[in-house]
Amino acid sequence: MEEGNRYARRKIDSGCIVEHGRVIRVTDIRCTEVPVVPVDFTSEYPTCCALLGLFDILTAERITFKEDTKRIRKLIKKISHNRCFDPEIWKYFNFFALVEPDDDILPVRTLYDGVTQNIGNNFLTSKTPLWFAGCDVVASAIRTGKVPRILRAIRIVPQGKQKGMKTVSLRGSMVEIDPYKDDLFRKVIEQRKLNEKDEKLYYWLKILANSIYGFFVELIPELQNANVKLDVFSGEKNFSDSSDVIEKEGKWFFAPLASLNYFCRTFIAGNDGGLRFGEKGRGKHTMRENPDGLQNEGMSNSEQSSVFVGITLGTEKRLQGR
């Protein structure tokens, strides 16, 4: 693989490169056909939503943002690849942290090819503190083995349940969601697995499950005839600017929820941790600590990735589907 832009790529171990938000496994072998193992997470985005308990936020009567810097620092200090196998810990990742990056792996939006902006996970150092979602702070700690310097952290906390919500039947009456009893994300995933023989329902549930998160980040650009004045808010700062394009919020737009849902980067970090901590030369991974009591010695990398998702979701020991 050719050496790329220094912001886009950086080697993080003997066989791993972070490129434009993806983790790419590489070797010293060139121009030779070799066996590969594709890794895929089952219902990745809705699984993130279920683990984070985002349906409780969606259905809450109100939400508050609680200062929780000390406890979040303690959480990140103790985080490890093994601890992420405990589904109970994931709900504590619903926070935002003001970080002073010092060679931490964090998402950065910049010009990678000199023309267009994109977001990539890179080693980042900055004297200016920046806000990141808790999931990205966790992912950096897992990948680098060091604790990012957290200056301040706030947690999003749902309070109560909205009144007047009604049970909804999906696909006619084939799947029923009671907002007071069910977690929408979890139930859609489970029903998809239970209805694998019904091809149409299975595919419909797959599309629904993997598209829900997009509602929270929908922005509709509207081209103006001339530049108009805008108020820009970024972290704790706000300033005035002008543009000939205005972004209107979609009906379900909610920036905090959309930011938290990029938990998929933590999945990737967990999977990469399983590969990097594996036994050299044997393609195996040994998990000596596991809160679920499952001993993973002798499992292949692809099996380990499936177990990583299965244990965290808590619905099955192994979720092998796509």
C-alpha positions as CSV (number, residue, x, y, z in Angstrom):
1,M,0.0,0.0,0.0
2,E,1.4,3.3,-1.0
3,E,2.1,5.9,1.6
4,G,-0.8,8.4,1.8
5,N,-1.4,11.8,3.1
6,R,0.0,12.2,6.6
7,Y,-3.3,13.2,8.0
8,A,-5.1,10.4,6.3
9,R,-2.9,7.4,7.2
10,R,-0.7,6.4,10.0
11,K,0.6,3.1,11.0
12,I,-0.7,2.1,14.5
13,D,0.9,-1.4,14.7
14,S,2.8,-3.9,12.6
15,G,-0.3,-4.7,10.5
16,C,-2.9,-2.0,10.8
17,I,-3.5,1.4,9.1
18,V,-6.2,3.9,9.8
19,E,-7.5,5.4,6.6
20,H,-10.5,7.7,6.3
21,G,-12.2,6.2,9.3
22,R,-11.6,2.6,8.4
23,V,-9.1,0.1,9.9
24,I,-7.2,-1.6,7.1
25,R,-5.1,-4.7,7.9
26,V,-2.0,-4.9,5.8
27,T,1.1,-7.1,5.6
28,D,4.5,-7.0,3.9
29,I,3.2,-9.3,1.2
30,R,2.7,-7.7,-2.2
31,C,1.2,-8.9,-5.5
32,T,0.4,-12.3,-4.1
33,E,-3.0,-13.9,-3.6
34,V,-3.6,-14.7,0.1
35,P,-6.6,-15.9,2.2
36,V,-8.6,-13.1,3.7
37,V,-11.4,-13.1,6.3
38,P,-14.2,-10.5,5.8
39,V,-15.6,-9.1,9.0
40,D,-19.1,-7.8,9.3
41,F,-21.2,-6.6,12.3
42,T,-24.8,-7.7,12.6
43,S,-27.1,-4.6,12.3
44,E,-24.3,-2.4,13.3
45,Y,-26.1,1.0,13.7
46,P,-29.2,-0.3,15.5
47,T,-27.0,-2.4,17.7
48,C,-25.2,0.8,18.7
49,C,-28.5,2.4,19.5
50,A,-29.7,-0.6,21.6
51,L,-26.4,-0.8,23.5
52,L,-26.4,3.0,24.3
53,G,-30.1,2.9,25.3
54,L,-31.0,5.6,22.8
55,F,-34.6,4.6,22.7
56,D,-34.9,5.8,26.3
57,I,-33.7,9.2,25.1
58,L,-36.1,9.2,22.2
59,T,-39.1,8.4,24.4
60,A,-38.1,10.5,27.5
61,E,-40.4,13.2,28.8
62,R,-37.3,15.4,29.0
63,I,-33.5,15.1,29.0
64,T,-30.9,16.8,31.0
65,F,-27.1,17.3,30.5
66,K,-25.3,16.5,33.7
67,E,-21.7,17.5,34.6
68,D,-19.9,14.2,35.3
69,T,-16.3,14.8,34.6
70,K,-14.8,12.9,37.6
71,R,-16.7,9.7,37.0
72,I,-16.2,9.8,33.3
73,R,-12.4,10.2,33.8
74,K,-12.5,7.2,36.1
75,L,-14.5,5.2,33.6
76,I,-12.0,5.8,30.8
77,K,-9.1,5.2,33.0
78,K,-10.4,1.7,33.7
79,I,-11.7,0.9,30.2
80,S,-10.2,-2.0,28.4
81,H,-10.9,-4.3,25.4
82,N,-12.1,-7.0,27.8
83,R,-14.4,-4.7,29.7
84,C,-16.2,-3.8,26.5
85,F,-17.6,-7.4,26.4
86,D,-19.9,-6.5,29.3
87,P,-23.1,-5.0,27.8
88,E,-23.9,-3.2,31.0
89,I,-21.0,-0.9,30.6
90,W,-22.0,0.5,27.2
91,K,-24.9,2.5,28.5
92,Y,-22.3,4.7,30.4
93,F,-20.8,5.8,27.1
94,N,-23.6,8.4,26.6
95,F,-21.4,11.4,27.2
96,F,-19.5,14.2,25.5
97,A,-16.0,15.1,26.6
98,L,-13.8,18.2,26.0
99,V,-10.4,16.7,25.2
100,E,-7.0,18.1,24.8
101,P,-5.7,15.6,22.2
102,D,-2.1,14.4,22.6
103,D,-1.4,11.7,20.1
104,D,-4.8,10.2,20.6
105,I,-6.8,8.5,17.8
106,L,-9.8,10.6,17.2
107,P,-12.0,11.6,14.3
108,V,-10.8,14.7,12.4
109,R,-12.5,16.6,9.6
110,T,-10.0,18.1,7.2
111,L,-8.7,18.1,3.6
112,Y,-7.3,14.7,3.0
113,D,-6.8,15.0,-0.7
114,G,-6.3,18.7,-0.9
115,V,-9.7,19.2,-2.4
116,T,-12.6,17.8,-0.4
117,Q,-13.2,17.6,3.3
118,N,-13.8,14.2,5.0
119,I,-13.6,12.7,8.4
120,G,-10.9,10.2,9.3
121,N,-9.7,8.6,12.5
122,N,-6.2,9.8,13.0
123,F,-3.5,10.4,15.6
124,L,-4.3,13.9,16.7
125,T,-2.5,16.5,18.8
126,S,-4.0,19.9,19.5
127,K,-3.4,22.7,21.9
128,T,-7.0,23.7,21.4
129,P,-9.4,21.5,23.4
130,L,-12.0,19.8,21.2
131,W,-15.4,18.1,22.0
132,F,-15.8,14.4,21.2
133,A,-18.6,11.9,21.7
134,G,-17.9,9.4,24.5
135,C,-17.8,6.5,22.0
136,D,-14.8,8.1,20.3
137,V,-13.0,8.7,23.6
138,V,-13.5,5.0,24.5
139,A,-12.3,3.9,21.0
140,S,-9.1,5.9,21.4
141,A,-8.3,4.5,24.8
142,I,-8.8,0.9,23.5
143,R,-6.6,1.5,20.4
144,T,-3.7,3.5,22.0
145,G,-3.7,2.1,25.5
146,K,-3.5,5.6,26.9
147,V,-6.2,7.8,28.6
148,P,-7.1,11.0,26.6
149,R,-6.8,14.1,28.7
150,I,-10.4,15.0,29.6
151,L,-10.9,18.6,30.7
152,R,-14.7,18.4,31.1
153,A,-17.4,15.9,30.5
154,I,-21.2,16.0,30.4
155,R,-23.6,13.1,30.3
156,I,-27.0,13.0,28.6
157,V,-29.7,11.7,31.0
158,P,-33.3,10.8,30.0
159,Q,-36.0,11.6,32.5
160,G,-39.3,9.8,32.6
161,K,-41.4,8.7,29.7
162,Q,-43.6,10.8,27.3
163,K,-47.3,10.4,27.9
164,G,-49.7,9.4,25.1
165,M,-47.4,7.2,23.1
166,K,-49.1,4.4,21.2
167,T,-48.2,0.9,20.2
168,V,-47.2,0.8,16.5
169,S,-47.5,-2.2,14.2
170,L,-44.8,-2.5,11.6
171,R,-45.3,-4.2,8.3
172,G,-49.0,-4.5,8.8
173,S,-49.3,-6.4,12.1
174,M,-46.2,-8.6,11.8
175,V,-44.0,-6.7,14.3
176,E,-45.6,-4.8,17.2
177,I,-43.7,-2.1,19.1
178,D,-44.9,-0.9,22.5
179,P,-42.9,2.2,23.4
180,Y,-43.4,1.6,27.1
181,K,-42.2,-2.0,27.1
182,D,-40.0,-2.5,24.0
183,D,-36.7,-1.0,22.8
184,L,-37.4,-0.3,19.1
185,F,-33.8,-0.9,18.0
186,R,-33.4,-4.2,19.9
187,K,-36.8,-5.6,18.9
188,V,-36.2,-4.9,15.2
189,I,-32.9,-6.7,15.3
190,E,-34.3,-9.7,17.2
191,Q,-37.3,-9.9,14.9
192,R,-35.1,-9.8,11.9
193,K,-33.1,-12.8,13.3
194,L,-36.3,-14.7,14.1
195,N,-37.8,-14.2,10.6
196,E,-34.8,-15.2,8.5
197,K,-37.1,-17.6,6.5
198,D,-39.5,-14.8,5.6
199,E,-37.3,-13.2,3.0
200,K,-39.4,-10.1,2.4
201,L,-39.9,-9.3,6.1
202,Y,-36.3,-10.1,6.9
203,Y,-35.1,-7.6,4.2
204,W,-37.6,-5.0,5.2
205,L,-36.5,-5.1,8.8
206,K,-32.9,-4.9,7.8
207,I,-33.5,-1.7,5.7
208,L,-35.6,-0.2,8.6
209,A,-33.0,-1.0,11.3
210,N,-30.1,0.4,9.4
211,S,-31.8,3.6,8.3
212,I,-33.4,4.8,11.5
213,Y,-30.2,6.6,12.7
214,G,-30.2,8.8,9.6
215,F,-33.4,10.6,10.9
216,F,-31.4,12.2,13.7
217,V,-28.8,13.8,11.4
218,E,-31.0,14.9,8.4
219,L,-30.1,18.3,7.1
220,I,-31.8,19.7,4.0
221,P,-29.7,22.2,2.1
222,E,-31.5,25.2,0.5
223,L,-29.7,27.3,-2.0
224,Q,-30.2,31.1,-1.6
225,N,-30.0,33.8,-4.2
226,A,-27.3,35.6,-2.2
227,N,-25.3,35.1,0.9
228,V,-27.3,35.4,4.1
229,K,-26.1,36.0,7.7
230,L,-25.8,32.8,9.8
231,D,-25.1,32.1,13.5
232,V,-22.7,29.2,13.8
233,F,-22.4,27.1,17.0
234,S,-19.4,24.8,17.6
235,G,-18.8,23.3,21.0
236,E,-19.0,26.2,23.5
237,K,-18.2,28.8,20.8
238,N,-20.6,30.7,18.5
239,F,-19.8,33.2,15.8
240,S,-21.4,34.9,12.8
241,D,-20.8,33.9,9.2
242,S,-22.5,34.1,5.8
243,S,-23.4,31.5,3.1
244,D,-25.6,31.1,0.1
245,V,-26.7,27.6,1.4
246,I,-28.9,27.2,4.5
247,E,-29.2,23.8,6.1
248,K,-32.8,23.2,7.4
249,E,-33.2,20.6,10.1
250,G,-35.1,17.5,9.2
251,K,-38.3,16.6,11.2
252,W,-36.4,14.2,13.6
253,F,-33.1,16.1,13.7
254,F,-31.4,15.8,17.1
255,A,-27.6,16.5,17.0
256,P,-26.7,15.0,20.4
257,L,-28.4,11.7,19.5
258,A,-26.8,11.7,16.0
259,S,-23.3,12.3,17.5
260,L,-23.7,9.5,20.1
261,N,-24.7,7.0,17.4
262,Y,-21.3,6.9,15.8
263,F,-20.6,4.1,18.3
264,C,-19.6,2.0,15.2
265,R,-16.1,3.4,15.6
266,T,-15.9,1.7,19.0
267,F,-17.0,-1.5,17.4
268,I,-14.1,-1.2,14.9
269,A,-11.7,-0.4,17.7
270,G,-12.9,-3.5,19.7
271,N,-12.5,-5.7,16.6
272,D,-9.1,-4.2,15.9
273,G,-8.1,-4.8,19.5
274,G,-9.1,-8.4,19.2
275,L,-6.9,-8.8,16.1
276,R,-3.9,-6.9,17.5
277,F,-3.9,-8.7,20.8
278,G,-4.1,-12.1,19.1
279,E,-1.4,-14.8,19.1
280,K,1.2,-13.9,16.5
281,G,1.5,-16.2,13.6
282,R,-1.6,-18.3,14.5
283,G,-4.5,-16.0,13.7
284,K,-6.0,-16.8,17.0
285,H,-7.3,-14.6,19.9
286,T,-7.3,-15.6,23.6
287,M,-9.7,-13.9,25.9
288,R,-8.7,-14.7,29.4
289,E,-11.2,-12.3,31.1
290,N,-14.8,-12.3,30.0
291,P,-17.8,-11.1,32.1
292,D,-20.1,-13.6,30.3
293,G,-17.9,-16.5,31.4
294,L,-17.1,-17.5,27.8
295,Q,-13.6,-18.7,27.1
296,N,-12.7,-17.8,23.6
297,E,-9.3,-19.5,23.3
298,G,-8.7,-21.0,19.9
299,M,-11.3,-19.0,18.1
300,S,-10.6,-17.5,14.7
301,N,-10.6,-13.7,14.1
302,S,-14.0,-13.8,12.3
303,E,-15.6,-15.9,15.1
304,Q,-14.2,-13.5,17.7
305,S,-15.7,-10.5,15.9
306,S,-19.1,-12.1,15.9
307,V,-18.8,-12.9,19.6
308,F,-17.8,-9.3,20.3
309,V,-21.1,-8.1,18.9
310,G,-23.2,-11.0,20.2
311,I,-22.1,-10.7,23.8
312,T,-22.4,-6.9,23.9
313,L,-25.9,-7.0,22.5
314,G,-26.8,-9.8,24.9
315,T,-29.3,-11.5,22.6
316,E,-27.1,-14.4,21.3
317,K,-23.6,-15.7,22.0
318,R,-22.9,-15.4,18.3
319,L,-24.7,-13.3,15.7
320,Q,-23.3,-14.4,12.4
321,G,-25.9,-12.8,10.0
322,R,-25.4,-9.8,7.8
